Amino acid sequence: MIEDLSDDEARRALPLKWEDPDTVPAWVAEMDFRQAEPITQALVDAVRDGALGYPPHADELGSSFADFAHRHWDWSVPAEASVPTGGVIAGVRLALEVLCPPGPVVVPLPCYPPFRDVVEVTGREVVGVTVDPDSEPAALDLGQVEAAFAAGARTFLLCNPHNPLGRVPSRAELGALADLARAYDVRVITDEIHGPLVLSGATFTPYLTVDERAVLVTSPSKSFNMPAVHGAQLVVLDPDDQKALRSVPIPAQNTWSALGVVAGTAAWRDGDAWLAALLSRLSVQREVLEELVADRLPRARMRRLEATYLAWLDLRAYGVADPAAAALDQGARVAPGHDYQPGLDGHVRINVATSPDRLEHVVNALARAVMG
């Protein structure tokens, strides 16, 4: 069910990822796989029907997500809790501006780079709480978190599961964070775009099941490989929060598309079989990467990937400050660690959602880059 794109097909389908003809790309979070057929068919039907107008006020996005959450996580979330938006980062910004108190925002590092950017765009201070990316289990340092709350931070930006570490926090960890948030009256915004991408051996816990005051921002775009359709949703349980989000003026929230609603509804409602096949394929790719790294980069450190298709490698033992830059000269593009935490040398993030042959090319290129 998972259909690999050829190089030529990938260049047409994923022009940003594949824009450099001289490298095999494993940097940006897009999969070299064709989209699920129910999504393709829903979009084709919508375009043929001329459905290129403004999205309706009422749609099936909330109910389809609620059904998905119940099937996959045994979580009963009301359909009316979902408010559509254009993308996860747009949703984070909206939550910060509409629902969160003023003051600094705690952001665990390393982090997805736009997390820092969106906080700064809203005129707030980023308070970085460092998670040692090479420790085990790379859990959040709640002592640092509490110190930040005690110093005045009133919002926490959570990534669950974590990008770039590929880690799934336990329910106990999330519950401890929720306890701190309640004690200090802190609002948690949780990005759970990778929630459907939890691999065998780990269990995903929706953060709203431990903290009902939180703001969930999610989208099927990452799990179903369709960022171009421009659709995401905020999920809030409090009716006053739902009303506040729906009543913001157009300049603050005019960002989602009718096609995003169509694709998102199809993904949540009809994508289970494709998603199950994808998770099986990613589990295989996880094994391929582990074998390749053990064989070609024996001094590297790599935690087992629990979720996402984005693996995190510690290559500091090879003494190359920027292995991603060095790999470019060897024909592979990976994401540099310093993008996720400024000043963090010797790390890379690798996208494994590709063919085994391409993944082998990327690891071989890294090995040549760091070993000379």
C-alpha positions as CSV (number, residue, x, y, z in Angstrom):
1,M,0.0,0.0,0.0
2,I,3.0,2.3,0.5
3,E,4.2,3.3,-3.0
4,D,7.7,4.7,-3.3
5,L,8.2,7.6,-5.6
6,S,11.0,7.4,-8.1
7,D,13.6,10.2,-8.1
8,D,11.8,12.0,-11.0
9,E,8.4,11.6,-9.3
10,A,9.8,12.8,-6.0
11,R,11.3,15.9,-7.7
12,R,7.8,16.8,-9.1
13,A,5.9,15.9,-5.9
14,L,8.3,17.3,-3.4
15,P,10.1,20.2,-5.1
16,L,11.5,21.8,-1.9
17,K,12.9,18.6,-0.5
18,W,14.4,17.5,-3.9
19,E,15.5,21.0,-5.1
20,D,19.2,20.1,-5.2
21,P,19.8,17.7,-8.1
22,D,23.2,16.7,-6.8
23,T,22.1,15.3,-3.4
24,V,19.8,12.7,-2.0
25,P,17.6,14.6,0.5
26,A,16.9,13.4,4.0
27,W,16.4,16.8,5.7
28,V,12.9,18.3,5.5
29,A,10.0,16.3,7.0
30,E,8.4,14.9,3.9
31,M,8.1,11.3,2.9
32,D,9.2,9.9,-0.5
33,F,5.9,8.0,-0.7
34,R,2.7,8.6,-2.6
35,Q,-0.2,9.9,-0.6
36,A,-3.1,7.6,0.5
37,E,-5.6,7.0,-2.3
38,P,-8.6,8.2,-0.2
39,I,-7.0,11.6,0.2
40,T,-6.1,11.8,-3.5
41,Q,-9.6,10.8,-4.5
42,A,-11.2,13.3,-2.1
43,L,-9.1,16.2,-3.5
44,V,-9.7,15.2,-7.1
45,D,-13.4,15.0,-6.5
46,A,-13.5,18.4,-4.8
47,V,-11.6,20.1,-7.6
48,R,-13.8,18.5,-10.2
49,D,-16.8,19.8,-8.3
50,G,-15.2,23.3,-8.4
51,A,-14.9,23.4,-4.6
52,L,-12.3,26.1,-4.6
53,G,-14.2,28.7,-2.7
54,Y,-14.0,29.7,0.9
55,P,-14.3,26.9,3.5
56,P,-17.7,26.6,5.3
57,H,-18.3,27.5,8.9
58,A,-19.4,24.0,9.6
59,D,-17.5,21.0,8.4
60,E,-16.7,17.3,9.3
61,L,-13.1,18.0,10.4
62,G,-13.9,17.9,14.1
63,S,-16.0,14.8,14.0
64,S,-13.6,12.9,11.8
65,F,-10.7,13.8,14.2
66,A,-12.8,12.7,17.2
67,D,-13.5,9.4,15.6
68,F,-9.8,8.9,14.8
69,A,-8.8,9.7,18.4
70,H,-11.3,7.2,19.7
71,R,-10.2,4.5,17.4
72,H,-6.5,5.0,17.9
73,W,-6.1,6.3,21.4
74,D,-9.4,5.4,23.1
75,W,-9.9,9.1,23.7
76,S,-13.3,10.7,23.6
77,V,-12.9,14.3,22.5
78,P,-16.0,16.4,21.4
79,A,-16.3,17.2,17.8
80,E,-17.0,20.8,18.6
81,A,-13.6,21.1,20.4
82,S,-11.8,21.4,17.0
83,V,-11.2,24.8,15.4
84,P,-9.6,24.7,12.0
85,T,-6.5,26.7,11.2
86,G,-3.9,26.8,8.4
87,G,-1.0,25.0,10.0
88,V,0.4,23.9,13.3
89,I,2.7,26.9,13.7
90,A,-0.2,29.2,12.7
91,G,-2.2,27.5,15.4
92,V,0.5,27.9,18.0
93,R,0.6,31.6,17.2
94,L,-3.1,31.9,17.5
95,A,-3.2,30.1,20.8
96,L,-0.4,32.3,22.2
97,E,-2.2,35.5,21.1
98,V,-5.8,34.5,22.0
99,L,-5.6,32.1,24.9
100,C,-2.3,32.4,26.7
101,P,-1.3,35.0,29.4
102,P,1.5,37.4,28.7
103,G,5.0,36.5,29.7
104,P,7.8,34.3,28.8
105,V,7.3,30.9,27.0
106,V,9.2,27.8,28.0
107,V,10.6,25.9,25.0
108,P,12.5,22.6,25.6
109,L,15.7,22.4,23.5
110,P,16.5,21.0,21.1
111,C,13.3,21.9,19.3
112,Y,11.7,22.3,15.9
113,P,13.2,25.7,14.9
114,P,9.8,27.5,14.2
115,F,8.9,27.0,17.9
116,R,11.5,29.6,18.8
117,D,10.4,31.8,15.9
118,V,6.7,31.8,16.7
119,V,7.3,32.8,20.3
120,E,9.4,35.7,19.2
121,V,6.9,36.8,16.5
122,T,4.3,37.2,19.2
123,G,6.7,39.5,21.1
124,R,7.4,37.1,23.9
125,E,10.6,35.8,25.4
126,V,11.8,32.3,24.8
127,V,13.0,30.5,27.9
128,G,15.0,27.5,26.8
129,V,15.0,24.4,29.0
130,T,17.7,22.1,27.8
131,V,17.0,18.4,27.4
132,D,20.3,16.4,27.0
133,P,19.6,14.8,23.6
134,D,22.2,12.1,24.2
135,S,21.0,11.0,27.7
136,E,18.7,8.1,28.3
137,P,15.7,8.5,28.3
138,A,16.2,12.2,27.3
139,A,13.3,13.1,29.6
140,L,12.3,16.7,30.4
141,D,14.1,18.2,33.3
142,L,11.2,19.2,35.5
143,G,13.5,21.0,37.9
144,Q,14.4,23.4,35.1
145,V,10.8,23.7,34.1
146,E,9.7,24.6,37.6
147,A,12.4,27.1,38.0
148,A,11.2,28.8,34.8
149,F,7.6,28.8,36.0
150,A,8.7,30.2,39.4
151,A,10.6,33.0,37.5
152,G,7.5,34.1,35.7
153,A,7.0,32.0,32.6
154,R,3.2,31.3,32.0
155,T,3.2,29.2,28.9
156,F,4.9,25.9,28.0
157,L,5.3,24.7,24.4
158,L,5.3,20.9,24.3
159,C,6.2,18.7,21.3
160,N,4.5,15.3,21.8
161,P,6.0,13.1,20.4
162,H,9.2,15.0,20.2
163,N,10.8,16.4,17.1
164,P,13.8,16.1,16.6
165,L,14.5,13.4,19.2
166,G,11.8,11.0,18.0
167,R,10.8,10.3,21.6
168,V,7.4,9.5,23.2
169,P,7.0,10.8,26.7
170,S,5.2,8.5,29.2
171,R,1.9,9.3,30.7
172,A,3.6,9.7,34.1
173,E,6.0,12.3,32.6
174,L,3.1,14.3,31.1
175,G,1.1,14.1,34.3
176,A,4.1,15.5,36.2
177,L,4.3,18.4,33.8
178,A,0.5,18.9,34.1
179,D,0.8,19.1,37.9
180,L,3.4,21.8,37.6
181,A,1.3,23.7,35.1
182,R,-1.6,23.7,37.5
183,A,0.5,24.7,40.4
184,Y,1.9,27.8,38.6
185,D,-1.2,28.6,36.5
186,V,0.7,27.9,33.3
187,R,-1.0,27.2,29.9
188,V,0.5,24.3,27.9
189,I,0.3,24.3,24.1
190,T,1.0,20.8,22.8
191,D,2.0,20.2,19.2
192,E,0.9,16.6,18.5
193,I,1.3,16.5,14.7
194,H,3.4,13.4,15.1
195,G,0.9,11.6,17.4
196,P,-0.3,9.1,14.7
197,L,3.4,8.2,13.9
198,V,4.2,6.2,17.1
199,L,6.1,3.0,16.2
200,S,5.9,-0.4,17.9
201,G,7.2,-0.4,21.4
202,A,5.9,3.0,22.5
203,T,2.5,4.3,23.5
204,F,1.2,7.8,22.7
205,T,-0.7,9.8,25.4
206,P,-2.7,12.8,24.2
207,Y,-1.7,15.6,26.6
208,L,-5.3,16.8,26.9
209,T,-6.1,13.6,28.7
210,V,-3.9,14.7,31.6
211,D,-4.4,18.5,31.4
212,E,-7.8,19.7,30.2
213,R,-6.7,23.3,30.2
214,A,-4.1,22.7,27.5
215,V,-4.4,23.7,23.9
216,L,-3.8,20.9,21.3
217,V,-2.6,21.9,17.9
218,T,-2.5,19.0,15.3
219,S,-2.8,18.1,11.7
220,P,-2.9,15.0,9.5
221,S,-0.4,16.7,7.2
222,K,2.7,15.1,8.6
223,S,1.3,11.5,9.0
224,F,-0.3,11.6,5.6
225,N,2.4,13.6,3.7
226,M,0.3,16.6,2.5
227,P,1.6,19.9,3.8
228,A,0.5,21.7,0.6
229,V,-3.2,21.4,1.4
230,H,-2.8,23.9,4.3
231,G,-4.9,22.6,7.1
232,A,-4.6,22.0,10.8
233,Q,-6.8,22.3,13.9
234,L,-6.7,23.6,17.4
235,V,-8.5,21.4,20.0
236,V,-9.7,23.0,23.2
237,L,-12.2,21.5,25.7
238,D,-13.4,24.7,27.3
239,P,-16.4,26.2,25.5
240,D,-15.2,29.7,26.2
241,D,-11.9,28.9,24.6
242,Q,-13.7,27.5,21.6
243,K,-15.7,30.7,21.3
244,A,-12.7,32.9,21.7
245,L,-10.8,31.1,18.9
246,R,-13.8,31.2,16.5
247,S,-14.4,34.9,17.1
248,V,-11.0,36.3,16.3
249,P,-11.0,38.8,13.4
250,I,-10.1,37.8,9.9
251,P,-6.6,39.3,9.9
252,A,-5.7,37.0,12.8
253,Q,-7.3,33.8,11.4
254,N,-7.8,33.6,7.7
255,T,-5.5,30.9,6.9
256,W,-7.1,27.5,6.2
257,S,-8.4,26.3,2.9
258,A,-11.4,24.3,1.8
259,L,-9.1,21.7,0.3
260,G,-7.3,21.4,3.6
261,V,-10.6,20.6,5.3
262,V,-11.4,18.0,2.5
263,A,-8.0,16.3,2.8
264,G,-7.9,16.4,6.6
265,T,-11.4,14.9,6.9
266,A,-10.5,12.1,4.4
267,A,-7.3,11.4,6.3
268,W,-8.8,11.2,9.7
269,R,-11.8,9.2,8.4
270,D,-10.5,6.9,5.7
271,G,-6.7,6.7,6.2
272,D,-6.4,3.9,8.8
273,A,-5.3,1.2,6.4
274,W,-2.7,3.4,4.7
275,L,-1.4,4.6,8.1
276,A,-1.0,1.1,9.4
277,A,1.0,0.2,6.3
278,L,3.1,3.3,6.8
279,L,3.9,2.4,10.4
280,S,5.0,-1.1,9.3
281,R,7.2,0.4,6.7
282,L,8.7,3.0,9.1
283,S,9.5,0.2,11.6
284,V,11.4,-1.6,8.8
285,Q,13.3,1.6,8.0
286,R,14.2,2.0,11.7
287,E,15.8,-1.4,11.6
288,V,17.6,-0.6,8.3
289,L,19.0,2.6,9.8
290,E,20.2,1.0,13.0
291,E,22.0,-1.7,11.0
292,L,23.6,0.8,8.7
293,V,24.7,3.1,11.5
294,A,26.2,0.2,13.5
295,D,28.1,-0.9,10.4
296,R,29.2,2.3,8.8
297,L,29.2,4.8,11.8
298,P,30.2,2.6,14.7
299,R,31.2,5.5,16.9
300,A,27.8,7.2,16.5
301,R,25.2,7.3,19.2
302,M,21.6,6.9,18.3
303,R,18.6,6.4,20.5
304,R,16.0,3.9,19.1
305,L,13.4,5.8,17.2
306,E,10.0,5.7,19.0
307,A,8.0,8.0,16.8
308,T,8.1,10.2,13.7
309,Y,10.3,9.2,10.8
310,L,13.1,11.6,11.9
311,A,16.1,10.0,13.6
312,W,18.6,11.9,15.7
313,L,22.3,11.0,15.5
314,D,25.2,12.1,17.8
315,L,28.4,12.1,15.7
316,R,30.6,14.1,18.1
317,A,33.0,11.2,18.5
318,Y,34.2,11.9,15.0
319,G,35.3,15.4,15.8
320,V,33.4,17.1,12.9
321,A,31.5,20.2,14.2
322,D,29.0,20.3,11.3
323,P,28.6,16.8,9.8
324,A,25.5,18.0,7.8
325,A,27.6,20.5,5.9
326,A,30.3,17.9,5.3
327,A,27.7,15.4,4.0
328,L,26.6,17.9,1.3
329,D,30.0,17.5,-0.4
330,Q,29.4,13.7,-0.4
331,G,26.0,13.9,-2.0
332,A,23.5,13.8,0.9
333,R,21.5,16.5,2.7
334,V,20.6,16.0,6.3
335,A,19.4,18.5,8.9
336,P,22.2,20.0,11.1
337,G,21.8,19.7,14.9
338,H,22.5,23.4,15.4
339,D,19.2,24.2,13.7
340,Y,17.4,22.7,16.6
341,Q,19.6,24.0,19.4
342,P,21.9,26.9,18.6
343,G,25.5,26.0,19.3
344,L,24.9,22.2,19.4
345,D,27.7,20.7,17.3
346,G,28.2,17.2,15.9
347,H,24.5,16.2,15.6
348,V,22.2,15.6,12.6
349,R,18.6,14.7,12.0
350,I,17.9,12.1,9.3
351,N,14.6,11.5,7.5
352,V,14.1,7.7,7.1
353,A,10.9,7.9,5.1
354,T,12.5,6.9,1.9
355,S,13.7,3.8,0.1
356,P,16.3,1.6,1.7
357,D,18.8,2.4,-1.1
358,R,18.5,6.1,-0.6
359,L,18.9,5.7,3.2
360,E,22.0,3.6,2.6
361,H,23.3,6.4,0.3
362,V,22.7,9.0,3.0
363,V,24.5,7.0,5.8
364,N,27.4,6.2,3.4
365,A,27.7,9.9,2.6
366,L,27.8,10.8,6.3
367,A,30.4,8.1,7.0
368,R,32.6,9.5,4.2
369,A,32.0,13.0,5.5
370,V,33.1,12.4,9.1
371,M,35.7,9.7,8.6
372,G,37.5,11.3,5.6
